[in-house]
Amino acid sequence: FHLAACTSLMGCDKVIRQESNIEITCVLIDSLQSYPDIRLIYSSSAGAIGFNYGAGVMEEDHSFDAHHIDYFLSKQKSEKLIIKETSRKLDAVILNVATIIGGRGMRGVQCDVFRKIARGKMLFFPPGGSCFVYVMDVVDGMIAAWRKGCSGERYILGGYNMTFEEYF
């Protein structure tokens, strides 16, 4: 299970994003060439699929249109590397994970927003929304992909599509 990533969207983290999201994936792919019986489960991002500007639901074959967000671009580049190697016998499944909620993983900006809401300090909500998925559903999805996923395929692990106002 390849879960390592730099998820920061900050411009100053571009180098570490490149190292964590692309270069480490290359090293892992190379090391797995000697172990053909190992299945790689790659935890990518729903952002590597792109954006949905309408009300519909995106699917795995959506044309990538998030080139302007380096984090999504780095995950999409890693996916391409993995897909290329599956044609050379690497057994790998890609999981495009939506915005994870639950557990003890909320830190930083997420917690700050909820604290502001609790204190009545949230004066507006950002436009748009996201797909939110409970952390234990992600775990179940990862195990299912390891057991039953098709090599070379990508699967969205999502839950509920909500506006940010509904979410908060």
LORO-862584 format. One record per atom (N, C-alpha, C): atom name; residue number from 0; x, y, z; residue in three letters. Coordinates in pm, whole numbers. Last residue first. Example, Ala and Ser with C-alpha at 12.3 -4.5 7.8 and 13.67 -1.06 7.14 Angstrom:
<recs>
REC   site   pos       px       py       pz   code
REC      N     1     1285     -225      708    Ser
REC     CA     1     1367     -106      714    Ser
REC      C     1     1290        3      787    Ser
REC      N     0     1319     -569      780    Ala
REC     CA     0     1230     -450      780    Ala
REC      C     0     1320     -330      780    Ala
</recs>
This chain:
<recs>
REC   site   pos       px       py       pz   code
REC      N   167    -1997     2214      614    Phe
REC     CA   167    -1969     2286      739    Phe
REC      C   167    -2093     2298      825    Phe
REC      N   166    -2143     2085      406    Tyr
REC     CA   166    -2042     2015      484    Tyr
REC      C   166    -2019     2082      618    Tyr
REC      N   165    -2301     2289      300    Glu
REC     CA   165    -2364     2170      359    Glu
REC      C   165    -2268     2096      450    Glu
REC      N   164    -2094     2461      211    Glu
REC     CA   164    -2192     2508      310    Glu
REC      C   164    -2260     2389      376    Glu
REC      N   163    -1969     2309       18    Phe
REC     CA   163    -1896     2339      142    Phe
REC      C   163    -1990     2390      250    Phe
REC      N   162    -2193     2057     -106    Thr
REC     CA   162    -2136     2191     -112    Thr
REC      C   162    -2059     2213       19    Thr
REC      N   161    -2110     1712     -159    Met
REC     CA   161    -2176     1819      -84    Met
REC      C   161    -2113     1953     -118    Met
REC      N   160    -2128     1376     -215    Asn
REC     CA   160    -2099     1503     -280    Asn
REC      C   160    -2180     1611     -209    Asn
REC      N   159    -2000     1115      -20    Tyr
REC     CA   159    -2109     1209      -40    Tyr
REC      C   159    -2059     1336     -109    Tyr
REC      N   158    -1769      925     -115    Gly
REC     CA   158    -1889      904      -34    Gly
REC      C   158    -2001      996      -76    Gly
REC      N   157    -1511      742     -287    Gly
REC     CA   157    -1583      861     -246    Gly
REC      C   157    -1706      825     -167    Gly
REC      N   156    -1269      633     -456    Leu
REC     CA   156    -1319      603     -321    Leu
REC      C   156    -1382      731     -270    Leu
REC      N   155    -1253      528     -785    Ile
REC     CA   155    -1280      641     -697    Ile
REC      C   155    -1330      587     -564    Ile
REC      N   154     -997      338     -930    Tyr
REC     CA   154    -1128      338     -866    Tyr
REC      C   154    -1140      460     -776    Tyr
REC      N   153     -829      218    -1215    Arg
REC     CA   153     -839      317    -1108    Arg
REC      C   153     -983      317    -1060    Arg
REC      N   152     -635      -65    -1330    Glu
REC     CA   152     -759       13    -1319    Glu
REC      C   152     -746      116    -1207    Glu
REC      N   151     -415     -223    -1322    Gly
REC     CA   151     -418     -120    -1425    Gly
REC      C   151     -542      -33    -1420    Gly
REC      N   150     -586     -508    -1203    Ser
REC     CA   150     -459     -441    -1226    Ser
REC      C   150     -471     -342    -1342    Ser
REC      N   149     -884     -480    -1031    Cys
REC     CA   149     -821     -521    -1158    Cys
REC      C   149     -694     -439    -1178    Cys
REC      N   148     -948     -585     -690    Gly
REC     CA   148     -929     -485     -795    Gly
REC      C   148     -859     -540     -918    Gly
REC      N   147     -966     -765     -478    Lys
REC     CA   147    -1048     -787     -598    Lys
REC      C   147    -1025     -689     -712    Lys
REC      N   146     -779     -709     -267    Arg
REC     CA   146     -833     -845     -288    Arg
REC      C   146     -892     -865     -427    Arg
REC      N   145     -721     -440     -295    Trp
REC     CA   145     -611     -536     -282    Trp
REC      C   145     -659     -678     -314    Trp
REC      N   144     -978     -335     -292    Ala
REC     CA   144     -895     -319     -412    Ala
REC      C   144     -779     -418     -411    Ala
REC      N   143    -1054     -398      -28    Ala
REC     CA   143    -1128     -457     -141    Ala
REC      C   143    -1047     -447     -270    Ala
REC      N   142     -873     -235      111    Ile
REC     CA   142     -865     -381      126    Ile
REC      C   142     -938     -450       11    Ile
REC      N   141     -967       13       28    Met
REC     CA   141     -830      -26       -1    Met
REC      C   141     -813     -178        9    Met
REC      N   140    -1227       14      132    Gly
REC     CA   140    -1206       21      -13    Gly
REC      C   140    -1066      -22      -53    Gly
REC      N   139    -1174       16      408    Asp
REC     CA   139    -1246      -98      347    Asp
REC      C   139    -1225     -103      196    Asp
REC      N   138    -1050      270      420    Val
REC     CA   138     -977      149      459    Val
REC      C   138    -1042       26      396    Val
REC      N   137    -1266      429      345    Val
REC     CA   137    -1144      428      263    Val
REC      C   137    -1063      302      294    Val
REC      N   136    -1435      386      555    Asp
REC     CA   136    -1479      341      423    Asp
REC      C   136    -1360      337      327    Asp
REC      N   135    -1292      510      754    Met
REC     CA   135    -1302      365      761    Met
REC      C   135    -1357      306      630    Met
REC      N   134    -1319      785      675    Val
REC     CA   134    -1188      720      675    Val
REC      C   134    -1199      567      679    Val
REC      N   133    -1576      881      454    Tyr
REC     CA   133    -1537      845      590    Tyr
REC      C   133    -1411      758      585    Tyr
REC      N   132    -1554     1138      214    Val
REC     CA   132    -1561      995      241    Val
REC      C   132    -1507      968      382    Val
REC      N   131    -1687     1383       -5    Phe
REC     CA   131    -1633     1349      127    Phe
REC      C   131    -1654     1201      154    Phe
REC      N   130    -1627     1591     -269    Cys
REC     CA   130    -1679     1459     -234    Cys
REC      C   130    -1610     1419     -105    Cys
REC      N   129    -1716     1939     -254    Ser
REC     CA   129    -1622     1829     -269    Ser
REC      C   129    -1698     1699     -247    Ser
REC      N   128    -1783     2271     -377    Gly
REC     CA   128    -1795     2162     -282    Gly
REC      C   128    -1692     2056     -308    Gly
REC      N   127    -1859     2620     -426    Gly
REC     CA   127    -1828     2484     -469    Gly
REC      C   127    -1847     2382     -359    Gly
REC      N   126    -1721     2892     -230    Pro
REC     CA   126    -1809     2835     -333    Pro
REC      C   126    -1768     2691     -365    Pro
REC      N   125    -1685     2896      130    Pro
REC     CA   125    -1630     2906       -5    Pro
REC      C   125    -1729     2848     -107    Pro
REC      N   124    -1902     3085      338    Phe
REC     CA   124    -1852     2954      297    Phe
REC      C   124    -1793     2969      158    Phe
REC      N   123    -1868     3332      597    Phe
REC     CA   123    -1909     3287      464    Phe
REC      C   123    -1852     3148      439    Phe
REC      N   122    -1798     3366      861    Leu
REC     CA   122    -1890     3462      802    Leu
REC      C   122    -1939     3422      663    Leu
REC      N   121    -1743     3210     1144    Met
REC     CA   121    -1739     3179     1001    Met
REC      C   121    -1843     3264      932    Met
REC      N   120    -1774     3250     1411    Lys
REC     CA   120    -1683     3341     1341    Lys
REC      C   120    -1673     3313     1191    Lys
REC      N   119    -1898     3092     1598    Gly
REC     CA   119    -1979     3187     1523    Gly
REC      C   119    -1896     3285     1443    Gly
REC      N   118    -1746     2898     1710    Arg
REC     CA   118    -1744     3028     1778    Arg
REC      C   118    -1829     3133     1706    Arg
REC      N   117    -1782     2692     1526    Ala
REC     CA   117    -1831     2673     1663    Ala
REC      C   117    -1837     2805     1740    Ala
REC      N   116    -1646     2802     1307    Ile
REC     CA   116    -1790     2778     1299    Ile
REC      C   116    -1849     2767     1439    Ile
REC      N   115    -1384     2799     1407    Lys
REC     CA   115    -1449     2926     1371    Lys
REC      C   115    -1600     2911     1365    Lys
REC      N   114    -1346     2523     1429    Arg
REC     CA   114    -1340     2607     1549    Arg
REC      C   114    -1408     2742     1524    Arg
REC      N   113    -1356     2450     1160    Phe
REC     CA   113    -1461     2403     1251    Phe
REC      C   113    -1461     2482     1382    Phe
REC      N   112    -1121     2579     1071    Val
REC     CA   112    -1252     2614     1014    Val
REC      C   112    -1363     2571     1109    Val
REC      N   111     -922     2446     1218    Asp
REC     CA   111     -943     2590     1235    Asp
REC      C   111    -1080     2633     1184    Asp
REC      N   110     -937     2188     1112    Cys
REC     CA   110     -976     2212     1251    Cys
REC      C   110    -1005     2360     1275    Cys
REC      N   109     -841     2244      847    Gln
REC     CA   109     -972     2181      871    Gln
REC      C   109    -1021     2209     1013    Gln
REC      N   108     -584     2356      891    Val
REC     CA   108     -691     2437      834    Val
REC      C   108     -828     2376      861    Val
REC      N   107     -475     2133     1137    Gly
REC     CA   107     -450     2257     1065    Gly
REC      C   107     -576     2329     1022    Gly
REC      N   106     -643     1819     1100    Arg
REC     CA   106     -543     1908     1159    Arg
REC      C   106     -545     2039     1083    Arg
REC      N   105     -791     1510     1128    Met
REC     CA   105     -812     1651     1098    Met
REC      C   105     -713     1737     1176    Met
REC      N   104     -758     1242     1200    Gly
REC     CA   104     -669     1299     1101    Gly
REC      C   104     -687     1446     1073    Gly
REC      N   103     -897     1069     1358    Arg
REC     CA   103     -820     1173     1425    Arg
REC      C   103     -728     1248     1330    Arg
REC      N   102    -1215     1003     1212    Gly
REC     CA   102    -1094      962     1281    Gly
REC      C   102    -1025     1080     1348    Gly
REC      N   101    -1326     1212      938    Gly
REC     CA   101    -1341     1116     1046    Gly
REC      C   101    -1207     1080     1108    Gly
REC      N   100    -1275     1227      581    Ile
REC     CA   100    -1320     1285      709    Ile
REC      C   100    -1330     1173      811    Ile
REC      N    99    -1106     1296      280    Ile
REC     CA    99    -1127     1203      391    Ile
REC      C    99    -1171     1280      515    Ile
REC      N    98    -1206     1356      -38    Thr
REC     CA    98    -1170     1425       85    Thr
REC      C    98    -1207     1338      205    Thr
REC      N    97    -1128     1054     -230    Ala
REC     CA    97    -1191     1186     -212    Ala
REC      C    97    -1143     1247      -80    Ala
REC      N    96     -883      874     -403    Val
REC     CA    96     -951      897     -276    Val
REC      C    96    -1002     1041     -268    Val
REC      N    95     -844      658     -630    Asn
REC     CA    95     -860      804     -630    Asn
REC      C    95     -948      841     -512    Asn
REC      N    94     -622      401     -651    Leu
REC     CA    94     -741      446     -579    Leu
REC      C    94     -742      599     -574    Leu
REC      N    93     -501      161     -872    Ile
REC     CA    93     -498      301     -831    Ile
REC      C    93     -630      338     -766    Ile
REC      N    92     -311     -132     -861    Val
REC     CA    92     -446      -75     -862    Val
REC      C    92     -434       67     -807    Val
REC      N    91      -83     -353    -1022    Ala
REC     CA    91     -111     -230     -946    Ala
REC      C    91     -253     -183     -968    Ala
REC      N    90      165     -547    -1112    Asp
REC     CA    90       27     -564    -1064    Asp
REC      C    90       -3     -446     -973    Asp
REC      N    89      354     -510    -1400    Leu
REC     CA    89      337     -466    -1262    Leu
REC      C    89      190     -484    -1225    Leu
REC      N    88      368     -579    -1674    Lys
REC     CA    88      346     -684    -1573    Lys
REC      C    88      346     -639    -1428    Lys
REC      N    87      367     -363    -1838    Arg
REC     CA    87      489     -444    -1832    Arg
REC      C    87      486     -543    -1716    Arg
REC      N    86      142     -228    -1792    Ser
REC     CA    86      151     -292    -1923    Ser
REC      C    86      276     -379    -1934    Ser
REC      N    85      205     -117    -1553    Thr
REC     CA    85      112     -232    -1551    Thr
REC      C    85      109     -301    -1687    Thr
REC      N    84      364       98    -1623    Glu
REC     CA    84      430      -25    -1575    Glu
REC      C    84      335     -144    -1566    Glu
REC      N    83      169      285    -1694    Lys
REC     CA    83      269      243    -1793    Lys
REC      C    83      332      111    -1751    Lys
REC      N    82       44      320    -1446    Ile
REC     CA    82      -30      260    -1557    Ile
REC      C    82       66      208    -1664    Ile
REC      N    81      253      450    -1306    Ile
REC     CA    81      204      319    -1262    Ile
REC      C    81      131      248    -1376    Ile
REC      N    80      277      689    -1447    Leu
REC     CA    80      393      601    -1433    Leu
REC      C    80      348      459    -1397    Leu
REC      N    79       20      794    -1409    Lys
REC     CA    79       65      760    -1544    Lys
REC      C    79      185      666    -1540    Lys
REC      N    78       25      841    -1132    Glu
REC     CA    78      -68      743    -1188    Glu
REC      C    78      -23      699    -1327    Glu
REC      N    77      211     1049    -1124    Ser
REC     CA    77      244      920    -1063    Ser
REC      C    77      153      809    -1115    Ser
REC      N    76       60     1248    -1250    Lys
REC     CA    76      185     1202    -1312    Lys
REC      C    76      226     1066    -1255    Lys
REC      N    75     -142     1281    -1059    Gln
REC     CA    75     -177     1233    -1193    Gln
REC      C    75      -54     1181    -1266    Gln
REC      N    74        4     1388     -850    Lys
REC     CA    74      -61     1258     -832    Lys
REC      C    74      -98     1197     -967    Lys
REC      N    73       82     1630     -967    Ser
REC     CA    73      184     1534     -922    Ser
REC      C    73      124     1395     -902    Ser
REC      N    72     -167     1752    -1010    Leu
REC     CA    72      -82     1719    -1124    Leu
REC      C    72       24     1615    -1085    Leu
REC      N    71     -248     1798     -749    Phe
REC     CA    71     -326     1707     -834    Phe
REC      C    71     -243     1661     -953    Phe
REC      N    70      -42     1982     -676    Tyr
REC     CA    70      -63     1856     -602    Tyr
REC      C    70     -138     1755     -688    Tyr
REC      N    69      -73     2197     -857    Asp
REC     CA    69       45     2113     -863    Asp
REC      C    69       27     1980     -789    Asp
REC      N    68     -322     2296    -1050    Ile
REC     CA    68     -299     2264     -909    Ile
REC      C    68     -190     2157     -903    Ile
REC      N    67     -353     2321    -1320    His
REC     CA    67     -311     2441    -1248    His
REC      C    67     -292     2416    -1098    His
REC      N    66     -462     2089    -1423    His
REC     CA    66     -318     2113    -1442    His
REC      C    66     -267     2230    -1358    His
REC      N    65     -706     1954    -1417    Ala
REC     CA    65     -662     2028    -1298    Ala
REC      C    65     -512     2057    -1304    Ala
REC      N    64     -829     1781    -1591    Asp
REC     CA    64     -836     1924    -1620    Asp
REC      C    64     -791     2010    -1503    Asp
REC      N    63     -856     1468    -1739    Phe
REC     CA    63     -787     1548    -1638    Phe
REC      C    63     -782     1695    -1679    Phe
REC      N    62    -1163     1335    -1820    Ser
REC     CA    62    -1042     1395    -1876    Ser
REC      C    62     -980     1492    -1775    Ser
REC      N    61    -1280     1046    -1653    His
REC     CA    61    -1291     1191    -1674    His
REC      C    61    -1157     1244    -1726    His
REC      N    60    -1285      782    -1583    Asp
REC     CA    60    -1231      815    -1716    Asp
REC      C    60    -1246      963    -1751    Asp
REC      N    59    -1412      759    -1335    Glu
REC     CA    59    -1269      738    -1343    Glu
REC      C    59    -1208      780    -1477    Glu
REC      N    58    -1656     1028    -1321    Glu
REC     CA    58    -1616      888    -1322    Glu
REC      C    58    -1466      879    -1348    Glu
REC      N    57    -1856     1265    -1141    Met
REC     CA    57    -1742     1229    -1225    Met
REC      C    57    -1714     1080    -1215    Met
REC      N    56    -2194     1354    -1159    Val
REC     CA    56    -2093     1278    -1087    Val
REC      C    56    -1980     1243    -1183    Val
REC      N    55    -2323     1690    -1217    Gly
REC     CA    55    -2312     1546    -1235    Gly
REC      C    55    -2202     1484    -1151    Gly
REC      N    54    -2325     1961    -1213    Ala
REC     CA    54    -2391     1893    -1102    Ala
REC      C    54    -2378     1741    -1109    Ala
REC      N    53    -2003     2089    -1313    Gly
REC     CA    53    -2148     2077    -1321    Gly
REC      C    53    -2203     2004    -1201    Gly
REC      N    52    -1735     2072    -1296    Tyr
REC     CA    52    -1793     2207    -1287    Tyr
REC      C    52    -1945     2205    -1294    Tyr
REC      N    51    -1518     1876    -1151    Asn
REC     CA    51    -1651     1867    -1209    Asn
REC      C    51    -1716     2003    -1189    Asn
REC      N    50    -1171     1816    -1214    Phe
REC     CA    50    -1281     1890    -1153    Phe
REC      C    50    -1412     1862    -1225    Phe
REC      N    49     -965     1521    -1177    Gly
REC     CA    49     -995     1656    -1225    Gly
REC      C    49    -1111     1717    -1150    Gly
REC      N    48     -819     1306    -1096    Ile
REC     CA    48     -918     1285    -1201    Ile
REC      C    48     -955     1420    -1262    Ile
REC      N    47     -673     1398     -893    Ala
REC     CA    47     -597     1350    -1009    Ala
REC      C    47     -690     1311    -1123    Ala
REC      N    46     -860     1440     -695    Gly
REC     CA    46     -814     1556     -771    Gly
REC      C    46     -731     1517     -892    Gly
REC      N    45     -872     1204     -568    Ala
REC     CA    45     -981     1231     -662    Ala
REC      C    45     -945     1353     -748    Ala
REC      N    44     -544     1065     -553    Ser
REC     CA    44     -641     1165     -510    Ser
REC      C    44     -752     1176     -615    Ser
REC      N    43     -404      752     -459    Ser
REC     CA    43     -395      879     -531    Ser
REC      C    43     -500      973     -474    Ser
REC      N    42     -247      491     -342    Ser
REC     CA    42     -345      588     -294    Ser
REC      C    42     -319      722     -361    Ser
REC      N    41     -205      188     -493    Tyr
REC     CA    41     -157      326     -492    Tyr
REC      C    41     -270      420     -451    Tyr
REC      N    40     -104     -120     -425    Ile
REC     CA    40     -225      -38     -413    Ile
REC      C    40     -177      104     -394    Ile
REC      N    39       58     -375     -590    Leu
REC     CA    39       70     -237     -542    Leu
REC      C    39      -68     -173     -540    Leu
REC      N    38      119     -709     -517    Arg
REC     CA    38       24     -614     -575    Arg
REC      C    38       44     -477     -509    Arg
REC      N    37      376     -931     -591    Ile
REC     CA    37      326     -829     -498    Ile
REC      C    37      235     -734     -574    Ile
REC      N    36      499    -1100     -766    Asp
REC     CA    36      381    -1151     -695    Asp
REC      C    36      322    -1051     -597    Asp
REC      N    35      732     -989     -866    Pro
REC     CA    35      611     -988     -951    Pro
REC      C    35      485    -1037     -881    Pro
REC      N    34      976     -831     -764    Tyr
REC     CA    34      876     -906     -687    Tyr
REC      C    34      743     -908     -763    Tyr
REC      N    33     1134     -667     -911    Ser
REC     CA    33     1194     -793     -865    Ser
REC      C    33     1096     -882     -791    Ser
REC      N    32      976     -445     -942    Gln
REC     CA    32     1005     -525    -1061    Gln
REC      C    32     1065     -661    -1024    Gln
REC      N    31      969     -295     -713    Leu
REC     CA    31      870     -402     -727    Leu
REC      C    31      892     -489     -850    Leu
REC      N    30     1161     -101     -752    Ser
REC     CA    30     1189     -207     -655    Ser
REC      C    30     1091     -324     -668    Ser
REC      N    29     1031       65     -940    Asp
REC     CA    29     1155       -6     -976    Asp
REC      C    29     1182     -122     -881    Asp
REC      N    28      819      160     -780    Ile
REC     CA    28      792       82     -901    Ile
REC      C    28      915        1     -941    Ile
REC      N    27      969      304     -588    Leu
REC     CA    27      886      190     -548    Leu
REC      C    27      856      100     -668    Leu
REC      N    26     1082      504     -747    Val
REC     CA    26     1169      412     -673    Val
REC      C    26     1091      286     -634    Val
REC      N    25      847      633     -836    Cys
REC     CA    25      940      572     -932    Cys
REC      C    25     1030      469     -864    Cys
REC      N    24      748      728     -591    Thr
REC     CA    24      670      631     -668    Thr
REC      C    24      759      560     -769    Thr
REC      N    23      943      914     -532    Ile
REC     CA    23      932      796     -446    Ile
REC      C    23      849      688     -515    Ile
REC      N    22      887     1102     -740    Glu
REC     CA    22     1015     1031     -734    Glu
REC      C    22     1009      906     -646    Glu
REC      N    21      613     1183     -680    Ile
REC     CA    21      654     1127     -809    Ile
REC      C    21      782     1043     -795    Ile
REC      N    20      565     1262     -417    Asn
REC     CA    20      455     1211     -496    Asn
REC      C    20      497     1146     -627    Asn
REC      N    19      810     1347     -300    Ser
REC     CA    19      719     1254     -230    Ser
REC      C    19      619     1188     -323    Ser
REC      N    18      927     1521     -493    Glu
REC     CA    18     1000     1407     -435    Glu
REC      C    18      905     1303     -378    Glu
REC      N    17      715     1700     -543    Gln
REC     CA    17      779     1627     -653    Gln
REC      C    17      849     1502     -600    Gln
REC      N    16      680     1799     -283    Arg
REC     CA    16      569     1731     -352    Arg
REC      C    16      624     1644     -465    Arg
REC      N    15      921     1927     -242    Ile
REC     CA    15      891     1808     -161    Ile
REC      C    15      773     1730     -220    Ile
REC      N    14      887     2131     -435    Val
REC     CA    14      999     2037     -443    Val
REC      C    14      970     1911     -363    Val
REC      N    13      654     2271     -348    Lys
REC     CA    13      658     2206     -479    Lys
REC      C    13      769     2101     -488    Lys
REC      N    12      602     2421     -125    Asp
REC     CA    12      623     2277     -106    Asp
REC      C    12      635     2200     -237    Asp
REC      N    11      537     2678     -192    Cys
REC     CA    11      670     2657     -136    Cys
REC      C    11      702     2508     -116    Cys
REC      N    10      268     2661     -265    Gly
REC     CA    10      370     2672     -368    Gly
REC      C    10      510     2641     -317    Gly
REC      N     9       57     2430      -97    Met
REC     CA     9      140     2551      -91    Met
REC      C     9      248     2548     -200    Met
REC      N     8      -86     2208      -60    Leu
REC     CA     8     -116     2283     -183    Leu
REC      C     8      -29     2409     -194    Leu
REC      N     7       26     1896       65    Ser
REC     CA     7       24     2042       74    Ser
REC      C     7       -7     2103      -62    Ser
REC      N     6       65     1631       63    Thr
REC     CA     6      -67     1679       22    Thr
REC      C     6      -80     1831       28    Thr
REC      N     5      294     1411      -22    Cys
REC     CA     5      290     1548       29    Cys
REC      C     5      160     1606      -26    Cys
REC      N     4      259     1067       69    Ala
REC     CA     4      237     1180      -21    Ala
REC      C     4      258     1311       54    Ala
REC      N     3      216      717       97    Ala
REC     CA     3      298      835      122    Ala
REC      C     3      268      944       20    Ala
REC      N     2       91      482       45    Leu
REC     CA     2        9      589      100    Leu
REC      C     2       85      719      117    Leu
REC      N     1       85      198     -107    His
REC     CA     1      165      320     -119    His
REC      C     1       75      437      -80    His
REC      N     0       86     -117        0    Phe
REC     CA     0        0        0        0    Phe
REC      C     0       90      123        0    Phe
</recs>
